[in-house]
Amino acid sequence: MLRKALMSGIAAKVIQEARKPQNQAKIKEFIAKIGEQNKKQGGGRGYGRGPVR
């Protein structure tokens, strides 16, 4: 029960911080950087999933 209360408090704080404009810019930069890394690594090709139907 204490763990759930702690986790919900942390989640509320994260959401509150994510609403701030300066943090939104940082989040967008981070997401763009991750997207570039995935493109370089060839992520999303789907190897090992079997035939596409």
C-alpha positions in Angstrom: 0.0 0.0 0.0 2.8 2.4 0.8 4.5 1.5 -2.5 1.4 2.4 -4.5 1.2 5.7 -2.7 4.8 6.5 -3.3 4.6 5.5 -7.0 1.5 7.6 -7.6 3.2 10.6 -5.9 6.2 10.2 -8.1 4.1 9.9 -11.2 2.2 13.0 -10.3 5.5 14.9 -9.9 6.8 13.7 -13.3 3.6 14.8 -15.0 3.7 18.2 -13.3 7.3 18.7 -14.4 6.6 17.5 -18.0 4.0 20.3 -18.4 6.6 23.0 -18.0 7.7 24.5 -21.4 11.4 24.2 -20.8 11.1 20.6 -19.9 8.9 19.9 -22.9 11.8 21.2 -25.1 14.2 18.9 -23.3 11.8 15.9 -23.8 11.5 16.7 -27.5 15.3 16.8 -27.9 15.7 13.5 -26.1 13.0 11.8 -28.2 14.7 13.1 -31.4 18.1 11.8 -30.3 16.6 8.4 -29.5 15.0 8.3 -32.9 18.3 9.1 -34.6 20.0 6.3 -32.7 17.3 3.8 -33.7 17.7 4.8 -37.4 21.5 4.3 -37.2 21.0 0.9 -35.5 18.3 -0.1 -38.0 15.7 -0.6 -35.4 12.2 -1.7 -36.4 13.2 -4.1 -39.1 11.5 -7.0 -37.4 14.1 -9.6 -37.6 13.3 -12.8 -35.7 9.6 -12.3 -35.7 8.8 -14.9 -38.4 7.1 -14.3 -41.8 4.9 -11.3 -42.4 1.4 -12.3 -43.2 
